[in-house]
């Protein structure tokens, strides 16, 4: 057996020089037991509970060989020195009726093996150097040596009795078989140079022949710490990459055209992670939802449709893409409207047209915006009754020469009164209307009435009244106020009417 152990040491040492093989020295504590099955009456109750585990250790060499070019799959062969066995201890109760002469009995069954495991291991990288690994596989063990010790303390004379016997190899009763085999598993951390592991093994064959019918199988659980005796730099074979873009041909959809990994090796000019061959806007970055094109901006207001609450109407960012509101509906946005809750024209910055005199007519409609007036009088105050009376009196005293537009001198006095009224009331304008009776040709009468109205207008203008304040109209015989069939009626129809109006 020593020759076998020495042979394996030389083999392992020779492999250290192999560049892809790592060899480590490991060792640590372990707890071993023996699973025994037999037909002895009362075994499970009276005997089995008194067996306990043996504490021992393991030490040896662990190899590591990569499988092909992989940096994750390995073979882990080993050569380990293992202590195995079990202990028995039972104390008899001397107070019972069945008092025996033996007070305590202890027994140890210790054996050692040279064990050769061969595991398949997988390593998971945790960092630059650290890796977690797990391995499993069969093992074969060769019996090295062993000893069985029995010790008893006799109650009668308080003496000890002890027997030590070396375990022998063979198939006869009370013999150990040379070869033991089973399965084992190991897991732990490879920290570069240091190895920290836990392990378990279970024997599969009956390694001991007892003097009674039974089977005996080893079970071990333990831990070990070790370090690698040599260093190996693992170089994983790089997969084929025709276009040298860092994406292996097996994963590269465009193996002959360089492209980034996020588009499976295909070109992506705009860098939007959508390959050009699927990108409808390959020159402009976009989103997958729009097939590589930017989110549209239908109303061209600078806010894309997904962020725009009014995607079909141009607006501003402040209002989430909607137009600036126009609360009062006056076509002036609230931000420009000085009166956003009341409609008004641009001229007044969105505010209603003012009504300076508060008469209910705005200044644009009010002909007298600074004086309160009536709606009927276009916002101007009512013309005083005495002014109307004086003007009407003057009108009744305007005379012309027969069939002429020349004023009679007797008209000058009353007309001067009207000039005075207009001078004192600059807000008043005057409408001058000429009328005739129905004597003669209507066309002649119309022309005559116009000339007479203009004659009065000229008289007022000559006395300093602005012509803009004067309006002359001729109506001929169209608006009689009396019966043209009588001389008195004709006289009343030949007239000039003066109508003061607020400007």
C-alpha positions in Angstrom: 0.0 0.0 0.0 2.9 2.4 0.7 4.2 1.7 -2.7 0.9 2.7 -4.3 0.9 6.0 -2.3 4.5 6.7 -3.3 3.7 6.0 -7.0 0.8 8.5 -7.0 3.0 11.1 -5.4 5.5 10.8 -8.2 2.7 11.0 -10.8 1.2 14.1 -9.3 4.7 15.7 -9.0 5.4 15.0 -12.6 2.2 16.7 -13.7 3.0 19.9 -11.9 5.3 20.8 -14.8 2.3 20.6 -17.2 1.4 24.1 -17.9 -2.4 23.7 -17.7 -2.4 21.6 -14.5 -2.7 23.2 -11.1 -1.8 21.2 -8.0 -2.7 22.3 -4.5 -2.0 21.1 -1.0 -5.1 20.8 1.2 -6.0 19.6 4.6 -8.5 20.0 7.4 -10.7 18.4 10.0 -13.5 16.0 9.4 -16.2 14.0 11.2 -16.7 10.3 10.1 -19.2 7.7 10.9 -20.1 4.2 9.8 -23.6 3.3 8.6 -24.3 -0.2 9.8 -27.3 -2.4 9.0 -27.8 -5.9 10.6 -30.4 -8.2 12.0 -29.2 -8.3 15.6 -32.3 -8.1 18.0 -32.6 -4.8 19.8 -29.8 -3.2 17.7 -31.6 0.0 17.0 -32.6 0.5 20.6 -29.9 -1.0 22.7 -26.7 -0.6 20.7 -26.8 1.8 17.7 -27.6 4.9 19.8 -24.2 4.5 21.6 -22.1 4.8 18.5 -20.7 8.3 17.8 -18.6 10.0 15.1 -14.9 9.9 15.0 -13.2 13.3 14.7 -10.2 13.1 12.4 -8.5 14.8 9.5 -7.5 14.8 5.9 -4.5 16.0 4.1 -3.2 15.6 0.5 -3.1 16.9 -3.0 -5.8 18.3 -5.2 -5.3 18.7 -9.0 -7.2 20.9 -11.5 -7.3 20.3 -15.2 -9.4 22.5 -17.6 -11.7 20.8 -20.0 -10.7 22.0 -23.4 -10.5 25.8 -23.7 -13.1 26.4 -21.0 -12.4 28.5 -17.9 -15.4 27.2 -16.0 -15.4 23.4 -16.4 -12.6 21.4 -14.8 -11.5 17.9 -13.7 -10.5 17.8 -10.0 -8.4 14.6 -9.3 -7.0 14.2 -5.8 -4.8 12.1 -3.6 -5.8 12.3 0.1 -4.9 10.7 3.4 -8.2 10.1 5.2 -8.9 9.0 8.8 -12.2 7.2 9.2 -14.1 5.1 11.7 -16.4 5.4 14.7 -16.6 5.2 18.5 -18.8 3.4 21.0 -19.4 4.3 24.6 -22.0 2.8 27.0 -22.5 3.2 30.8 -24.4 0.4 32.5 -27.0 1.3 35.2 -25.7 -0.5 38.4 -28.9 0.3 40.3 -31.1 -1.9 38.3 -32.1 -5.4 39.2 -30.0 -6.8 36.3 -26.8 -5.6 37.8 -23.8 -6.6 35.8 -20.2 -6.7 36.6 -19.3 -4.2 33.8 -19.8 -0.6 34.6 -18.7 1.1 31.3 -17.7 -0.1 27.9 -15.9 1.9 25.2 -14.8 0.8 21.7 -13.0 2.6 18.9 -12.8 1.4 15.3 -10.2 3.6 13.6 -8.9 3.1 10.0 -7.1 5.2 7.5 -7.2 5.3 3.7 -5.4 6.7 0.7 -8.3 8.1 -1.2 -8.4 9.1 -4.9 -11.4 11.3 -5.9 -12.1 12.3 -9.5 -14.7 15.1 -9.6 -16.2 17.2 -12.4 -16.1 20.8 -11.2 -17.8 24.0 -12.3 -16.5 27.5 -11.4 -18.5 30.7 -11.3 -16.5 33.9 -11.4 -17.1 36.3 -8.5 -14.4 38.9 -9.2 -11.1 39.3 -10.8 -9.6 36.4 -8.9 -12.3 35.0 -6.7 -14.5 32.1 -7.9 -17.1 29.9 -6.3 -16.9 26.2 -7.3 -18.9 23.0 -6.9 -17.7 19.5 -7.8 -18.9 16.0 -7.6 -17.7 12.5 -8.7 -16.7 9.0 -7.6 -13.8 8.1 -5.3 -11.8 4.9 -4.7 -10.0 4.4 -1.4 -7.2 2.0 -0.5 -6.9 0.7 3.1 -3.7 1.9 4.7 -3.9 0.8 8.3 -6.4 0.5 11.2 -6.8 -0.4 14.9 -9.7 -1.5 17.0 -9.6 -0.8 20.8 -11.9 -2.1 23.5 -11.8 -0.8 27.0 -14.0 -1.9 30.0 -14.2 -0.7 33.6 -15.1 -3.5 36.0 -17.5 -2.6 38.8 -16.5 -5.3 41.2 -12.9 -4.3 41.7 -12.9 -0.9 39.9 -10.3 -2.1 37.5 -9.8 -1.5 33.7 -9.4 -4.0 30.9 -8.1 -2.9 27.5 -7.5 -4.7 24.3 -5.9 -3.2 21.1 -5.9 -5.1 17.8 -4.6 -4.1 14.4 -7.2 -4.4 11.7 -6.3 -6.9 9.1 -7.0 -7.1 5.4 -9.1 -9.9 3.9 -12.6 -11.3 3.3 -12.8 -13.4 6.5 -14.8 -12.3 9.5 -13.4 -9.3 11.3 -11.3 -8.3 8.3 -11.1 -5.0 6.3 -11.4 -5.0 2.5 -8.5 -3.5 0.7 -10.6 -1.3 -1.6 -13.5 1.0 -0.7 -15.4 3.2 -3.2 -18.3 5.7 -3.2 -19.3 9.2 -4.2 -18.2 12.6 -3.0 -19.0 16.3 -3.4 -17.0 19.4 -2.7 -17.9 23.1 -2.8 -16.0 26.3 -1.8 -14.1 29.3 -2.9 -11.0 29.6 -5.1 -9.5 32.9 -4.0 -6.6 32.9 -6.5 -3.9 31.2 -4.4 -6.0 30.0 -1.4 -8.7 27.3 -1.5 -11.4 27.0 1.1 -13.8 24.1 0.8 -16.3 21.9 2.5 -16.9 18.3 1.4 -19.0 15.2 1.9 -18.5 11.5 0.9 -20.6 8.4 1.1 -19.3 4.9 0.7 -21.2 2.5 -1.6 -19.7 -0.9 -0.8 -19.5 -3.0 2.3 -15.9 -2.4 3.5 -15.9 -4.8 6.6 -16.7 -8.4 7.2 -18.2 -8.9 10.6 -18.7 -12.1 12.6 -22.5 -11.6 12.0 -24.5 -10.7 9.0 -24.3 -6.9 8.4 -23.1 -4.2 6.0 -20.7 -1.3 6.9 -20.4 1.9 4.8 -18.3 5.0 5.5 -19.7 8.5 5.7 -17.6 11.6 6.0 -18.3 15.3 6.3 -15.5 17.9 6.7 -13.7 21.0 5.6 -10.3 21.8 4.2 -8.1 24.8 3.5 -5.3 24.7 0.9 -3.1 26.6 -1.4 -2.1 26.1 -5.0 1.5 25.0 -5.5 1.8 26.5 -9.0 0.1 29.3 -11.0 -1.7 28.9 -14.3 -3.0 31.7 -16.4 -6.2 30.6 -18.1 -6.7 32.0 -21.5 -10.2 31.3 -22.9 -10.2 30.9 -26.6 -11.9 33.8 -28.2 -14.8 33.0 -30.5 -14.6 33.9 -34.2 -15.4 37.6 -34.8 -15.0 38.3 -38.6 -15.8 42.0 -38.5 -13.8 42.6 -35.3 -16.6 44.4 -33.6 -16.5 42.5 -30.3 -19.6 40.5 -31.1 -18.9 36.8 -31.9 -20.1 35.6 -35.2 -22.5 33.2 -33.5 -24.3 36.1 -32.0 -23.6 38.7 -34.7 -26.6 39.2 -37.1 -24.3 41.2 -39.4 -21.0 39.2 -39.0 -19.2 41.0 -41.9 -20.2 44.6 -40.9 -19.0 46.1 -37.6 -21.7 47.2 -35.2 -22.3 47.5 -31.4 -23.4 44.7 -29.2 -26.7 46.3 -28.3 -27.8 45.9 -32.0 -26.4 42.4 -32.2 -23.4 43.5 -34.2 -25.2 45.4 -36.9 -24.5 49.1 -37.7 -26.4 51.8 -35.8 -25.4 55.2 -37.2 -27.7 57.3 -35.0 -26.8 55.3 -31.8 -30.5 54.7 -30.8 -29.9 51.0 -30.2 -32.0 50.1 -33.3 -30.0 48.6 -36.1 -29.9 50.5 -39.3 -31.5 47.7 -41.3 -34.6 48.0 -39.1 -34.4 51.8 -38.5 -36.7 53.9 -40.7 -34.7 57.0 -39.7 -31.1 55.7 -39.6 -29.5 59.1 -39.5 -31.7 60.5 -36.6 -32.0 58.9 -33.2 -35.5 57.6 -32.3 -37.4 55.0 -30.4 -38.4 51.4 -31.1 -42.1 52.5 -30.9 -41.6 54.7 -34.0 -39.3 52.2 -35.8 -36.2 54.2 -35.0 -37.7 57.6 -35.8 -38.1 60.4 -33.2 -41.4 60.8 -31.5 -43.4 63.0 -34.0 -44.3 66.6 -33.3 -47.5 67.0 -35.4 -48.2 70.6 -34.6 -44.5 71.7 -34.9 -44.5 73.4 -31.6 -41.2 71.8 -30.4 -43.0 69.4 -28.0 -43.3 65.8 -29.2 -46.7 64.3 -29.4 -46.2 62.0 -26.4 -45.5 65.0 -24.2 -48.0 67.3 -25.9 -51.5 67.5 -24.5 -52.7 69.2 -27.6 -50.7 67.3 -30.3 -52.6 68.8 -33.3 -52.6 72.5 -32.1 -49.3 74.4 -31.7 -48.7 75.5 -28.1 -46.0 76.2 -25.5 -44.0 74.1 -23.1 -45.6 76.0 -20.2 -49.0 74.8 -21.1 -47.8 71.2 -22.0 -48.0 71.9 -25.7 -51.4 73.6 -25.7 -51.9 77.2 -26.8 -51.9 79.9 -24.2 -55.5 80.0 -23.0 -58.0 82.7 -24.0 -60.4 82.6 -21.1 -62.6 85.4 -22.2 -62.6 84.3 -25.9 -61.6 87.7 -27.2 -58.8 86.3 -29.5 -56.1 87.7 -27.1 -54.2 85.1 -25.1 -54.4 85.4 -21.3 -50.7 86.2 -21.1 -51.2 89.3 -23.3 -54.6 90.1 -22.0 -54.8 92.8 -19.4 -58.3 91.7 -18.6 -58.2 87.9 -19.2 -61.7 87.3 -17.7 -63.4 90.1 -19.7 -63.4 90.2 -23.5 -62.0 93.3 -25.1 -60.2 94.5 -28.3 -56.5 94.6 -29.0 -56.6 98.4 -28.9 -57.3 98.2 -25.2 -55.0 95.2 -24.5 -57.9 92.8 -24.2 -59.9 94.9 -21.8 -63.4 96.2 -22.5 -63.7 99.6 -24.3 -63.9 102.0 -21.4 -67.0 104.0 -20.6 -65.4 107.2 -19.2 -68.6 108.9 -18.3 -70.4 105.8 -17.1 -73.5 106.3 -19.1 -73.7 102.8 -20.5 -72.1 103.6 -23.8 -68.5 102.8 -24.4 -66.2 105.6 -25.5 -66.1 104.4 -29.0 -69.9 104.5 -29.4 -70.3 107.6 -27.2 -70.3 110.9 -29.1 -69.8 112.6 -25.7 -67.5 110.2 -23.9 -66.7 112.7 -21.1 -70.4 113.6 -20.4 -73.2 111.3 -19.4 -75.9 111.0 -21.9 -78.6 108.8 -23.2 -78.5 105.9 -25.6 -81.0 107.8 -27.9 -78.7 110.8 -28.0 -75.6 108.6 -28.8 -74.2 109.1 -25.3 -74.6 112.9 -25.3 -76.6 114.8 -22.8 -80.1 115.9 -24.0 -80.0 119.4 -25.7 -81.4 122.0 -23.4 -85.0 122.9 -24.1 -84.3 126.6 -24.3 -81.7 126.1 -26.9 -84.1 124.1 -29.1 -86.7 126.7 -28.6 -84.3 129.6 -29.6 -83.1 127.6 -32.7 -86.7 126.8 -33.7 -87.7 130.5 -33.3 -84.8 131.6 -35.5 -85.7 129.0 -38.1 -89.2 130.3 -38.4 -87.8 133.8 -39.0 -85.6 132.9 -42.0 -86.8 134.5 -45.2 -85.6 134.7 -48.8 -86.4 136.7 -51.7 -89.0 135.1 -54.0 -87.7 132.2 -56.0 -84.2 133.1 -54.7 -81.6 131.8 -52.3 -80.7 135.3 -51.1 -81.5 135.8 -47.4 -83.7 138.8 -46.5 -82.1 141.2 -44.0 -84.9 140.5 -41.5 -83.4 137.0 -41.1 -80.0 138.2 -39.8 -81.0 139.0 -36.3 -82.5 135.5 -35.5 -79.6 133.8 -37.3 -77.0 135.7 -35.2 -78.8 134.2 -32.1 -78.1 130.8 -33.5 -74.4 131.7 -34.1 -74.2 132.7 -30.5 -75.7 129.4 -29.3 -73.2 127.4 -31.5 -70.3 129.5 -30.2 -71.3 128.8 -26.6 -71.9 125.1 -27.1 -69.0 123.7 -29.1 -70.3 120.1 -28.7 -73.3 121.0 -30.9 -73.4 120.6 -34.6 -76.2 122.0 -36.8 -78.2 120.3 -39.6 -79.8 122.8 -42.0 -82.7 121.5 -44.0 -84.3 123.5 -46.9 -88.0 122.8 -48.0 -90.4 124.3 -50.6 -94.1 124.1 -51.4 -95.3 122.3 -54.5 -95.5 125.3 -56.8 -93.6 124.8 -60.0 -91.2 122.1 -61.2 -90.1 119.6 -58.5 -86.5 119.5 -59.8 -86.4 123.3 -59.6 -87.9 123.2 -56.1 -85.3 120.6 -54.9 -82.4 122.7 -56.3 -83.9 125.8 -54.7 -84.2 124.1 -51.3 -80.5 123.0 -51.4 -79.3 126.5 -52.4 -81.3 128.1 -49.6 -79.9 125.6 -47.0 -76.4 126.3 -48.2 -77.0 130.0 -48.0 -77.8 129.7 -44.3 -74.7 127.5 -43.9 -72.6 130.1 -45.6 -74.0 132.8 -43.3 -73.0 130.8 -40.2 -69.6 130.1 -41.6 -69.0 133.7 -42.5 -69.7 134.5 -38.8 -67.0 132.1 -37.6 -68.8 128.7 -37.2 -66.7 125.8 -38.5 -68.1 124.3 -41.7 -67.4 120.8 -40.3 -70.1 121.5 -37.7 -72.6 122.5 -40.4 -74.6 120.2 -42.7 -76.9 121.6 -45.4 -79.6 119.4 -47.0 -82.4 120.2 -49.5 -85.6 118.2 -49.7 -87.6 120.3 -52.1 -91.4 119.7 -51.9 -91.0 116.1 -50.5 -91.6 116.8 -46.8 -94.6 119.2 -46.4 -95.8 120.1 -42.9 -99.0 121.7 -44.1 -101.6 121.5 -46.8 -100.2 122.8 -50.2 -103.7 123.6 -51.4 -104.1 126.7 -49.3 -102.0 129.8 -49.3 -101.3 129.4 -45.6 -100.2 125.8 -46.0 -97.9 126.7 -48.8 -96.3 129.4 -46.7 -95.6 126.9 -43.9 -94.1 124.5 -46.3 -91.6 127.1 -47.6 -89.2 126.9 -44.7 -85.7 126.2 -43.4 -85.4 123.9 -40.4 -82.5 124.1 -38.0 -81.7 120.9 -36.0 -79.0 121.1 -33.4 -77.3 117.7 -32.8 -74.6 116.5 -30.3 -71.3 115.9 -32.0 
